Amino acid sequence: MIKAIVTDIEGTTSSLSFVKEVLFPYARTNLADYIHRHAQEPQVKALLDEACQEAGAKLDAEQLIAQFIQWIDEDKKVTPLKSLQGLIWEAGYQQGDFKGHVYSDAADKLKAWKAKGLDLYIYSSGSVHAQKLLFAHTEYGDLTPLFSGHFDTHIGGKKEQESYFKIAEQLGFPAGQIVFLSDIKEELDAAKKAGFKTIWLTRDSAPDPDAEHRQVSNFNQISLES
């Protein structure tokens, strides 16, 4: 019996275009100004120090900005970058510059699963802070109460089997009682190797007839009994 569902965000609960065409450009555009304004605040200073460690060098503010921009342009899943993006997005959400995009089928199904007593979790390369912001500011209202917990790259990379072992341990359920939802094959492969049930959200792409994972085009097609 399924006890918990762990879901990805990009391409799964939310559109890739929202993240790639709204959130990422917003963070890139506002990054330099944000660092100049907040560099001395403890939370931001800690992230800048962490970025220096990641880069392997002591960088000044301008060098850090250039490094962050490079990581953004290379689509690097660097934890201090993800955390900094989350802070920048928080300002954007609060100013009403955008709302978090969630597919209607995902919102409806997540609510139904929660009502049935299933535990719901998020696992995304975006920081936990960014995850909560997105789901707190949707056109369906604040969806954060639906989730029992959040995971990001602090627990490990999403294509690494060990990350899913750690998630199962924290959830306290056997891996076989946990379903992982994603649109990325390599993530699903890693979760399956760890014993998770897996479902591949294909959304706008054609299903792969040879896929090792059950495929659906949206949340309405997901059956936890099959």
VENHUQUI-V179996 format. One record per helix or strand of 3 or more residues. SS is the DSSP state (H for helix, E for strand). FROM is the first residue (numbers start at 1). LEN is the number of residues. If there is no record, write none. Layout:
SS&FROM&LEN  SS&FROM&LEN
This chain:
E&4&4  H&16&23  H&42&14  H&61&13  H&79&16  H&104&12  E&119&5  H&128&9  H&144&3  E&149&3  H&161&11  H&175&3  E&178&5  H&185&9  E&197&5  E&214&3  H&219&3
